[in-house]
Amino acid sequence: MRKLLQAMILGHFLIVPAIFAADSDFVTVSDTKFATSTKVNGTDLVLNGAGLRTKFLVKVYTLGLYVPQKSNSAKSLLQVSTPEMIEIHMLRTISADTFADALNEGLAANNSKDVLAKLKPQIDQLEATMKGAGKTKENDVIRLSYIPGTGTQVFLNGAKLGDSIGGGADFYSALLKIWLGDNPIDKSLKDSIVGSSK
């Protein structure tokens, strides 16, 4: 029994580097690479953190959050006032309806009814944008970029999808709560992005 426990513990630590590794230019999460820095609308951004989204032990996607300045506080990261970006690398093929439903569930779980009602036009636009793109396939890259005065822009494999979504920082922050809110879609993913459970 002792040898079995030792093997399990050792195995755990051997698996971790395959899930998360870093060098000076990239962070690798489950075989997908995130640049440690990027630009959005001319603003320099750094990777705050990146992690793996799983559901029923199935790998769904990896996600990284780019911000002007790193923080290990989810509350601070939700106070959006400058360009930011969410980058998602798909690890499996998902229908447009499934992806849109997951976003809506995350929004509903982390925002009040009043906020959801106020942002309904923007939420509907995001849903239509994602459904219009069809299914998201394994290795697709989705980027959600926030630009003050412009709104939230959706990109699929580098191509912009639809019009920019208004609602200012309020909408982008509500969207960000899917992963960083009090009821995140994946607690371990939140911890990986934030670097703490705060």
N, C-alpha and C positions, 0 to 999 in steps of 0.2 A: 504493500500500500504506500509506504514511504517513497519507494522508487517511482511509483506511478505519479504521486503528487509532485515529486521533483521534476519528472519529465513534463508534466502539464505546465508547471511554472516556467521551466526553461523554454518550452515551446511557445508560451505566451510572449516572452521577451524576444524570442527570435522572430516572431511574426510582426511585431511593432514596426521595425524599420521598413518593412515592405509596404506598410500602410502610410507611413509619414517619414519623409526624408527631405533634407534641405541642403542646398549649396548656396553660393553667394548670389546667384542670379535667379534660381528657381526653387520652389517648394513642391515636392512630389507627394501627392496623396492618392493612394490606390492606383498607381501607374499613370496618373494624370498630372501634368505640370502646370503650376501657376507661377507666372513671373513675380518676382518680389517687388516690382514697381511697374507703373504704367502711367499713362496720361489720359485725362478726360477733359475735352474742351480746353486744352492747354494747361490744365492744372496737374501738377505732379501728385501722384497717389502712391501709397505703399500698401502692401498686403498686410491687413491686420491679422488675418488668420484664415485657415482653410480646413475643411473636414469632409467627412464622408456621410452621406445620407443613406440609411438603410431602412428597410421595411420588411418585417418578418424575416430578418437575417439576409435579405436580398439586397445587394448593392444597387442603388437607384441612380445616384449622381454624386459628384463632388462639388463643393461650393466654396468660393473664396470671396472675401469682402475687401474692397480697396477703398481707403480713406486718406485724407490729407495727413493725418497724424494718428499714430497707433494709440489704442486705449484698451485696457482690460476690464472696462465697465460697459455692460450692455446698455445701461441707462444713458451713459454718455454717447455711445455710438448711435443711439436713436435720436439724438438731438442734431438733426441734419440742417446744415446751412450752406454747404459748399458742394462742388461736384464730388460724386462718389460712384462706385460701381459694384454690382453683384455679378460674379461670373460663375456660370454653372456648366459643368462638363457631364453630359449624359453617359451613363454606364450601361443603359439598356434602352430598348425602344418602348416608348409610351404613347398611347393615343392622345390626340389633342384634348379630347374630353376629360381623360384621366388627369392630365397635367393641369388643366384649367380648374377641375374640381378640387384638386389638392391645394392649389393656390387659394381658392375661395374658402375652403375649410380652414386653412391657416389664418386667413384674414379674419374670419368669424371668431376663431378661438382666441384672438389676441387684440381685438379692437371692440370698443363699445358699439351698441346698436346705433347710437347717435352719430358716431364717426363713420360707420358703414353706410348709413343713410346719406350723410353729407357727401361721401366719396363714391356713391353708387354709379354716377356717370363714368368716372375714371375706372372703377372696377369692371364695369360692363365693357369698356373699351379695351382693357387688358385682356379680358376673356375672349372677346371677338378677335383680337390680334393673334392670340395664341392658337385659337381654333382655326383661324384663317391660314396659319402656317402648316396645318396638318400635323401628323404625328411627329414627335421628336425622336430621332434615331440615335442608336448607340454612337458615341463619338461626336455628336452634335455639341456645339458650344453656344450657350445662350448668355447674352450680356444685358443687364438692366442698368442703364446709366442715368444718373440724375444730374441735370444741369439747371442751376437756378435761372429763372426767367424763361426757361424753355419747357421743362418738365422731365418726365421719365421716358427714355427711349429704349426700345426693345430691338436687339440685334440677334440674328441667328446665323452663325458661321460667318460673321462679319457684315452681313447684309441687313440693313434697317428694315424692320417690319412695321408697316402702317405709319400713322402720324404720331408725333410726340404726345404723350399723355399728360394732361394738365394736372391741376391740383397741388402744384408746388411741392414743398418739402413734406406737407401733411400726407400726401399720397405715398411718396417714397418711404417715409417713416412707417406708415401703416403696413406697407409691403414688407419692409425690413423686419417688422415684428413677427412675420411668419417664422423666421429663424431665430430672432433674438428677443421675442416677447416673453411674457410670463408663462405662456403655454406653447413653447416652441414645437415645431413639427418633429424635431429630433433633438433631445437634450444633449446628447454627446456631440452632435454637430455644433450646437450653440457653444458649448464649452471649447470646442476646437477653434471656432471663429474668434471668440472673445478672449480666450486664454484663461478664463476663470468662470465660476458659476454665478457671478454677480449679475 
